[in-house]
Each structure stands twice: as C-alpha cells, then as structure tokens.
Amino acid sequence: MRTQPIGDVILDINNLSLRFGGVKALTDISFDVREHEIRAIIGPNGAGKSSMLNCINGVYTPSEGSITFRGKTFSHMNSRQVAEMGVARTFQNLALFKGMSVIDNIMTGRNLKIKSNLLMQALHVGPAAREEARHREFVEHIIDFLEIQAYRKTPVGQLPYGLQKRVDLGRALAMEPQVLLLDEPMAGMNVEEKQDMCRFILDVNDEYGATIVLIEHDMGVVMDISDRVVVLDYGKKIGDGEPLAVRNNPDVIRAYLGNAH
C-alpha cells in the first residue's frame, strides 16, 4: 500500500505538436501528470511515445504547444535546465559507460549536485574529497536499494541486460528526481526480471516519492502498476484515463488489434 498520496498536477502537457519537416510525430496532445502518481504512456510502435519524452526532457523542441512544470510554463527547455529542475530519465537503448564500474556509472548521475570545480576534483583534496565521499555514500544507498551490491565494482558491460537496466535506473535516481521518465524499462527482460523491475518502480514511487512517467509495451505491467494511462497512436491521443477504462476503450482496442491501421 502506497504511503505517498497522489497530489496536484506537477506536469501539464498543453496542445503539444512536433514536426520533422513534413512529418508529424505528435499532433495537438494534452495530458497532465499528478505528483506521486505512476502515469503510463502506451501505444503501438511509431505512436510517438519516445518523441513525447524527448519533448518533456528537452531533447526535442515542440513545434507548437507548451509544457508546464510546477506552475512554470515553457515552450522549450534544454536538457540541462530540465535536469536542474528535477526531471531524470532512463533510455530505451542503454546509454551506460560499459567500461566503467557500476558505482562509477551511478556516480555520473551526481554531476549536477557536485559543487567543487574540476581542478579541486582532480586534486581530490580538502572540500572536494569530503564532497565526493558524501556523494559516494548516497550512491551506495542506491546500490543497496537496487540489490546490486555484489556488482558495485564490476564493469557494466560485463553484467546481464537486466542488471544493466537497474544500473540505468540507479543513475537516474542519483539525480534525486521529482519526476522520473522511464522509456521502456522492461524491454528485453524475462518474466523474473520484469517482476523485479516492477517492484523497484513501485518502491521508487513510494519510498523516493518520485512521480513516474512510464513508457511500456507490456500491457499486463501497465494495468498492474499505473494509476492513469494515456494512449497515443500515429502521434495522436486516442485514450486517457484509469487503466480499466483505457483497456475497454474501443479506439484503443482497434489500435492494438491493428484494425485501425
């Protein structure tokens, strides 16, 4: 049972459109995300789900529309601004440093929190050394939380895919996000790995208090852990609401069965 009640709207997507030349990736999409909820974005391949996350975290500039985060409205933010405001993201295709250890990969998520300049960090003396020790202690808590203590010094490239996904999640958690964007966190996993990841996502939502926006193709997972679901198809919104209502929506059923295609 969750201990963090769902609050007011923290993220509001308003009439968002995205075009690449003559191709419309997203068309006039609006939905909101409430604090502490798990908000799923689903849809067939090519529906525009990852493009939506790319707009939210500043990778793409929307052609039209705006994004409101904690009451401040933006037509565009760059990725650093988004991160500084408390939005972190994992990626569908892992972007980890394969030759670096688990702990060093997760430490990269602390970069925005480090106040020492590069020279002080390189010399590793005085305040810089004490600051790094504090950040490493924080990262060790994440490693314990994700149950990857045995691999903390292992190069990430030597880990099974499911554990690499956990490291990717850990790096995002190291940013202490208010909103966590998860782009297909269970893609390529077996049943046991999916069960573990579901548990971690629910615990991140509850224990860390993070609001989660989740792209996922496994409908069973979406129905089990999501509070609300928005459905995209060909860059347009075709459904929005609680999981049961969305699952019974005729437009959603047609899109997934392929009849609308």
C-alpha positions as a Python dict, from the first residue, in 0.01 Angstrom:
ca = {
    (1, 'M'): (0, 0, 0),
    (2, 'R'): (146, 336, -104),
    (3, 'T'): (236, 584, 168),
    (4, 'Q'): (267, 883, -69),
    (5, 'P'): (-80, 1011, -165),
    (6, 'I'): (-134, 1135, -521),
    (7, 'G'): (-127, 1514, -523),
    (8, 'D'): (-196, 1802, -757),
    (9, 'V'): (-79, 1834, -1116),
    (10, 'I'): (301, 1863, -1133),
    (11, 'L'): (346, 1835, -1511),
    (12, 'D'): (100, 1962, -1771),
    (13, 'I'): (135, 1899, -2145),
    (14, 'N'): (-67, 2156, -2341),
    (15, 'N'): (-159, 2112, -2710),
    (16, 'L'): (185, 1976, -2793),
    (17, 'S'): (280, 1914, -3155),
    (18, 'L'): (610, 1804, -3305),
    (19, 'R'): (703, 1804, -3673),
    (20, 'F'): (1013, 1694, -3860),
    (21, 'G'): (982, 1866, -4196),
    (22, 'G'): (650, 1745, -4335),
    (23, 'V'): (624, 1452, -4093),
    (24, 'K'): (401, 1496, -3788),
    (25, 'A'): (540, 1300, -3494),
    (26, 'L'): (291, 1445, -3241),
    (27, 'T'): (-32, 1631, -3306),
    (28, 'D'): (-208, 1855, -3052),
    (29, 'I'): (-156, 1633, -2747),
    (30, 'S'): (-262, 1738, -2397),
    (31, 'F'): (-245, 1544, -2071),
    (32, 'D'): (-127, 1602, -1717),
    (33, 'V'): (72, 1416, -1454),
    (34, 'R'): (-8, 1438, -1084),
    (35, 'E'): (252, 1438, -810),
    (36, 'H'): (347, 1089, -683),
    (37, 'E'): (145, 902, -947),
    (38, 'I'): (263, 644, -1199),
    (39, 'R'): (147, 775, -1537),
    (40, 'A'): (186, 536, -1829),
    (41, 'I'): (217, 631, -2196),
    (42, 'I'): (129, 343, -2426),
    (43, 'G'): (66, 286, -2795),
    (44, 'P'): (179, 77, -3093),
    (45, 'N'): (530, 113, -3235),
    (46, 'G'): (574, 451, -3400),
    (47, 'A'): (295, 611, -3197),
    (48, 'G'): (518, 897, -3076),
    (49, 'K'): (581, 783, -2718),
    (50, 'S'): (957, 838, -2708),
    (51, 'S'): (914, 1164, -2901),
    (52, 'M'): (687, 1282, -2621),
    (53, 'L'): (951, 1203, -2358),
    (54, 'N'): (1211, 1379, -2573),
    (55, 'C'): (996, 1693, -2569),
    (56, 'I'): (947, 1674, -2193),
    (57, 'N'): (1317, 1639, -2115),
    (58, 'G'): (1438, 1897, -2365),
    (59, 'V'): (1588, 1679, -2638),
    (60, 'Y'): (1330, 1799, -2893),
    (61, 'T'): (1177, 2145, -2929),
    (62, 'P'): (799, 2121, -2976),
    (63, 'S'): (666, 2282, -3292),
    (64, 'E'): (360, 2405, -3103),
    (65, 'G'): (223, 2394, -2751),
    (66, 'S'): (382, 2422, -2409),
    (67, 'I'): (489, 2225, -2103),
    (68, 'T'): (408, 2347, -1752),
    (69, 'F'): (621, 2212, -1467),
    (70, 'R'): (529, 2310, -1111),
    (71, 'G'): (333, 2610, -1234),
    (72, 'K'): (602, 2745, -1471),
    (73, 'T'): (520, 2726, -1843),
    (74, 'F'): (783, 2668, -2111),
    (75, 'S'): (766, 2641, -2488),
    (76, 'H'): (1108, 2475, -2472),
    (77, 'M'): (1374, 2382, -2219),
    (78, 'N'): (1717, 2239, -2283),
    (79, 'S'): (1815, 1910, -2123),
    (80, 'R'): (2033, 2068, -1855),
    (81, 'Q'): (1752, 2301, -1744),
    (82, 'V'): (1516, 2006, -1722),
    (83, 'A'): (1764, 1807, -1514),
    (84, 'E'): (1826, 2103, -1282),
    (85, 'M'): (1450, 2132, -1227),
    (86, 'G'): (1436, 1773, -1108),
    (87, 'V'): (1345, 1562, -1412),
    (88, 'A'): (1556, 1249, -1479),
    (89, 'R'): (1529, 986, -1750),
    (90, 'T'): (1626, 632, -1840),
    (91, 'F'): (1661, 530, -2203),
    (92, 'Q'): (1515, 257, -2423),
    (93, 'N'): (1863, 191, -2563),
    (94, 'L'): (2106, 182, -2271),
    (95, 'A'): (2350, 474, -2273),
    (96, 'L'): (2578, 346, -1998),
    (97, 'F'): (2959, 365, -1986),
    (98, 'K'): (3025, -3, -2047),
    (99, 'G'): (3392, 2, -1939),
    (100, 'M'): (3319, 180, -1609),
    (101, 'S'): (3211, 12, -1288),
    (102, 'V'): (2854, 9, -1157),
    (103, 'I'): (2933, 262, -885),
    (104, 'D'): (3110, 498, -1125),
    (105, 'N'): (2820, 482, -1372),
    (106, 'I'): (2573, 573, -1100),
    (107, 'M'): (2807, 848, -974),
    (108, 'T'): (2770, 1023, -1311),
    (109, 'G'): (2412, 1095, -1207),
    (110, 'R'): (2550, 1314, -926),
    (111, 'N'): (2729, 1556, -1162),
    (112, 'L'): (2474, 1835, -1121),
    (113, 'K'): (2499, 1803, -744),
    (114, 'I'): (2879, 1843, -731),
    (115, 'K'): (2988, 2195, -633),
    (116, 'S'): (3368, 2157, -645),
    (117, 'N'): (3540, 2279, -962),
    (118, 'L'): (3725, 2043, -1194),
    (119, 'L'): (4068, 2129, -1052),
    (120, 'M'): (3959, 2055, -696),
    (121, 'Q'): (3802, 1728, -812),
    (122, 'A'): (4120, 1629, -996),
    (123, 'L'): (4341, 1702, -695),
    (124, 'H'): (4091, 1520, -472),
    (125, 'V'): (4186, 1711, -157),
    (126, 'G'): (4007, 1903, 117),
    (127, 'P'): (3645, 2001, 49),
    (128, 'A'): (3639, 1817, -285),
    (129, 'A'): (3740, 1488, -122),
    (130, 'R'): (3478, 1530, 152),
    (131, 'E'): (3211, 1619, -104),
    (132, 'E'): (3291, 1314, -315),
    (133, 'A'): (3268, 1093, -6),
    (134, 'R'): (2918, 1227, 63),
    (135, 'H'): (2809, 1163, -294),
    (136, 'R'): (2953, 811, -291),
    (137, 'E'): (2766, 739, 32),
    (138, 'F'): (2443, 848, -139),
    (139, 'V'): (2521, 623, -436),
    (140, 'E'): (2592, 328, -205),
    (141, 'H'): (2238, 363, -67),
    (142, 'I'): (2102, 340, -422),
    (143, 'I'): (2313, 30, -488),
    (144, 'D'): (2171, -130, -173),
    (145, 'F'): (1818, -28, -273),
    (146, 'L'): (1857, -188, -618),
    (147, 'E'): (2018, -501, -469),
    (148, 'I'): (2331, -482, -685),
    (149, 'Q'): (2590, -472, -404),
    (150, 'A'): (2774, -775, -542),
    (151, 'Y'): (2840, -592, -871),
    (152, 'R'): (2935, -248, -744),
    (153, 'K'): (3292, -266, -883),
    (154, 'T'): (3208, -475, -1191),
    (155, 'P'): (3234, -308, -1535),
    (156, 'V'): (2877, -254, -1653),
    (157, 'G'): (2947, -416, -1989),
    (158, 'Q'): (3003, -750, -1813),
    (159, 'L'): (2658, -752, -1650),
    (160, 'P'): (2346, -927, -1781),
    (161, 'Y'): (2099, -698, -1959),
    (162, 'G'): (1850, -692, -1672),
    (163, 'L'): (2115, -573, -1426),
    (164, 'Q'): (2232, -307, -1672),
    (165, 'K'): (1875, -177, -1672),
    (166, 'R'): (1895, -150, -1292),
    (167, 'V'): (2217, 49, -1320),
    (168, 'D'): (2046, 283, -1567),
    (169, 'L'): (1765, 331, -1315),
    (170, 'G'): (2021, 388, -1039),
    (171, 'R'): (2195, 661, -1238),
    (172, 'A'): (1862, 841, -1282),
    (173, 'L'): (1784, 804, -909),
    (174, 'A'): (2123, 957, -828),
    (175, 'M'): (1986, 1286, -962),
    (176, 'E'): (1721, 1283, -685),
    (177, 'P'): (1443, 1343, -940),
    (178, 'Q'): (1100, 1481, -865),
    (179, 'V'): (981, 1335, -1195),
    (180, 'L'): (1133, 1018, -1340),
    (181, 'L'): (1083, 939, -1710),
    (182, 'L'): (1120, 568, -1785),
    (183, 'D'): (1145, 472, -2152),
    (184, 'E'): (1060, 101, -2181),
    (185, 'P'): (1244, -3, -1863),
    (186, 'M'): (1142, -368, -1911),
    (187, 'A'): (1216, -409, -2281),
    (188, 'G'): (1408, -729, -2350),
    (189, 'M'): (1362, -870, -2000),
    (190, 'N'): (1242, -1215, -1899),
    (191, 'V'): (948, -1264, -1663),
    (192, 'E'): (1157, -1270, -1345),
    (193, 'E'): (1350, -956, -1444),
    (194, 'K'): (1022, -777, -1521),
    (195, 'Q'): (884, -870, -1180),
    (196, 'D'): (1195, -729, -1013),
    (197, 'M'): (1179, -407, -1215),
    (198, 'C'): (809, -363, -1134),
    (199, 'R'): (893, -393, -766),
    (200, 'F'): (1171, -135, -793),
    (201, 'I'): (948, 108, -984),
    (202, 'L'): (676, 82, -720),
    (203, 'D'): (934, 129, -443),
    (204, 'V'): (1089, 430, -620),
    (205, 'N'): (744, 583, -645),
    (206, 'D'): (667, 517, -280),
    (207, 'E'): (996, 534, -89),
    (208, 'Y'): (1170, 801, -300),
    (209, 'G'): (846, 991, -361),
    (210, 'A'): (921, 1023, -732),
    (211, 'T'): (646, 1091, -982),
    (212, 'I'): (687, 843, -1267),
    (213, 'V'): (604, 875, -1637),
    (214, 'L'): (641, 531, -1791),
    (215, 'I'): (651, 403, -2149),
    (216, 'E'): (588, 30, -2156),
    (217, 'H'): (464, -225, -2410),
    (218, 'D'): (373, -498, -2161),
    (219, 'M'): (3, -429, -2105),
    (220, 'G'): (-8, -655, -1801),
    (221, 'V'): (259, -443, -1633),
    (222, 'V'): (85, -120, -1732),
    (223, 'M'): (-250, -234, -1594),
    (224, 'D'): (-93, -358, -1271),
    (225, 'I'): (122, -61, -1168),
    (226, 'S'): (-21, 250, -1339),
    (227, 'D'): (-258, 499, -1181),
    (228, 'R'): (-355, 652, -1516),
    (229, 'V'): (-276, 577, -1878),
    (230, 'V'): (-256, 797, -2188),
    (231, 'V'): (-269, 622, -2527),
    (232, 'L'): (-103, 750, -2844),
    (233, 'D'): (-146, 625, -3199),
    (234, 'Y'): (17, 783, -3505),
    (235, 'G'): (113, 1080, -3289),
    (236, 'K'): (-242, 1150, -3171),
    (237, 'K'): (-404, 1089, -2834),
    (238, 'I'): (-678, 827, -2858),
    (239, 'G'): (-734, 746, -2491),
    (240, 'D'): (-671, 881, -2143),
    (241, 'G'): (-786, 765, -1801),
    (242, 'E'): (-763, 489, -1543),
    (243, 'P'): (-628, 155, -1667),
    (244, 'L'): (-960, -32, -1679),
    (245, 'A'): (-1135, 244, -1873),
    (246, 'V'): (-847, 267, -2119),
    (247, 'R'): (-836, -111, -2168),
    (248, 'N'): (-1206, -109, -2262),
    (249, 'N'): (-1182, 195, -2492),
    (250, 'P'): (-1287, 86, -2845),
    (251, 'D'): (-1032, 318, -3013),
    (252, 'V'): (-753, 169, -2804),
    (253, 'I'): (-867, -186, -2880),
    (254, 'R'): (-874, -111, -3254),
    (255, 'A'): (-526, 43, -3246),
    (256, 'Y'): (-377, -256, -3068),
    (257, 'L'): (-561, -513, -3277),
    (258, 'G'): (-443, -336, -3590),
    (259, 'N'): (-790, -276, -3736),
    (260, 'A'): (-731, 100, -3742),
    (261, 'H'): (-419, 50, -3948),
}
